[in-house]
Amino acid sequence: MLSLGGSFMLYYNIRGLVRIRSEVPLRELEKFREHVSGRADLVVSCKSGLNHLPRLSRKIHRGNPTLSYIEHLGSLGATVSISSRESMEVEVNWVLKYSNAVLYVNVVEPLLRLLIARKGLALVHSACLSRKDKAVLVSAPPDTGKTTTVLKCLHKGWFSFLSDDMTILGLDGSVSTFPKPFTISAHTYSSTVDRRSNKKGIRSKLTLRVKSYVHSKTGRTVLRLIGRLNVPILTLNALGQIMVKPPKIFVEDLVRGVITKPTAQAAAVCLLRKGPDRVETADPNEVLEELLANSEEAFGFPPYSDIFRNLDVMGMKASDLLREERRLLESLVRSVRCYRLYSDTRRWDELLTQVMDEIARPIPTPRLAEVEPITRNIGPLPTEPLLRQP
């Protein structure tokens, strides 16, 4: 952490793809911290002073090259200004400085999505686990049970860990780790965390229950409904998370001896569903639409929903970048196996293991005596699928 112009700066390097310089600590990117300064793709700074007067509604001010988001309270509430020059420059005021979780989720991560898309890759809203360098991406609507499923798989030693929430997808189908801290719900805590341990970020079960409710799907849904009204929604969200900080814990503090893989090759995409326990193959087109819908769910809160699609990202339109992201995801679902995993009893971890057992099963090699002379083209060896089409 270095001082620049009187401010302490922190540096983050997202696998060599995006470099960030920030005056505000970004806990979700702690695993990407580095101590080397240099050119940044994204710069986050905090500006003090009363630069915006109170107003009657939310406002988006379009300048050149700056786009600003201002709410009813003006500089007394949350404000965001984004400029696109040689790098993306984000300027926030005191509210988001002290609510860095809201700053990251609602401003920084959507920009990371666009910056990574600009490099020809995709930041996919999914968990990712691997075995023998083959990876399965796990996607589900918020609060379905994805985090609990991931932790169960890791506790049982069935998989290596790449991510719980976001995964970086490459052009060749490779996936890279994005080790954000887990957001732990009360159910996840009671079912997968050793309650005798004093985990960092969990002081008591009652505190966790309060945090889990505030940061649950219900809490987010309520905020989105309020956000449709003429209210300072980003300010309310930031103040709420200043008072009730989200329960975020890194995987190493939850699973003893967990193995984190830096990269693997995508082999399957699994969508979690409620229903009688079973595994079904899924249509790639439907999987694509769900992956995109889950990403929009993750990024569907102001100011992203109001301004990000209209951004210029260092000479490229955000809408064009999102189209390129869609093409990459379409290529993914057409080149891997796609499944729906149904369970009414939260046994998705066992179903994931069935899927991975099938994927990791080696194709038998015929004995030398059984190999015919090469007089014609021989097609790929048939394999008996574990799963049937619905």
C-alpha positions, 0 to 999 in steps of 0.5 A: 500500500503506497501513498500517492498525492496524500492518499494511500493506494492499494493495487490489485491484479486480476490474473494479468487481465485487469489492474486496479488502483484504489483508495478504497480497500476492496475486500472481495479482491483481497486475493488479488492484492499486489504491492507493485504500482504501475499502469492501472486499467481501473482507478478508484478514488474518493472525492470529498466536498459538496459537489452536488446539490440535493435534488428531487430525483435520481439523475444521470449526467452525461458529459464527455468523457464522464458519466455521473450518477447522482441521487436525491441527497446530492453529495450528502448521499451516494454519488458515482462518476465514471470516466473513460480515458486511457483507463477507467476512472471511478470517483465516489464520495464518502458514502461508498468509501465506507460501504466498500461492499456496495462499491465493489458489487454495484460499481467495480464488479460490473466494470470488471465484467466489461474490462474482462470482456474487452480482453476477449474473456468473460466474467461468468456468474457461476461457481466452479469446481474441478477434478483432474483438471476438468471443471464444472461450472455451477449456476443457480439463482441467488439463494438456491443453495449454490454456496452450500453445495460448493462447501459440501463438495469441498468438505468431502474432498471431492473437488478442488476449488476455483470460485463460488460466485464468479469465474473467468472464462477464456476463449479456449474453454479454460476457466480461471479462479476468482476467489472472492469471499463466500457470503454465508447464510444462516442455513449454510452456516448451520449445515456446513460450518463447524460451529465450535470454531470461531470463524472470522466474520461470524461472532454469533449465530444471531448476528449471522441470522440478521446479516443473512436476512439483510443480504438474502434474496428477499432483502435484495428483492425488497431493495429492487422493488424500492429502487423502482420508486423515486428514492435514493436507493444506492444511498439506502443500500450503502447505509444499510450495509455500513450498519449491517456488514455482509457476512463474507468469509474466505474459503480457507477459513471455512474448509480445512486443507482446501485445494485451490486450482488456478486454472482448469478446462471447462467440461460441464455446466450444471444448473441447480433446480428444486424437484425430485432428485435426478439429473437431466441433460439440458438444451445448450440454448436454455443454459445460455439464457439462464447463465445470462439471466443469472448475470443480470440478476447479479448486476441488476442494481443501480447504478449498473441498471441505469448507466452501465449499458451506455458506457464507453469502455476505452473506445468500445461500447458496453453493449458491444462488449456484452454481445461479445460476452454472449458469443463466448458463453454460447461457444462454451455451452455448445462445447461442454455437457449441460445438465439440470440437477434437481433436488428437494433435499439439497443433495446437489453435491452428490449429483455433481459428483455423479456428473463429474464421475462420468466426465472424468471416466477415462475412455478405454483403450483397446488391446493391441490384438484387438486393433484392426489394420488401418484401412479406413477412417475409424470414428470416435470410440462409443461411450455409454452415457450415464444420463439420458435425455429427458 
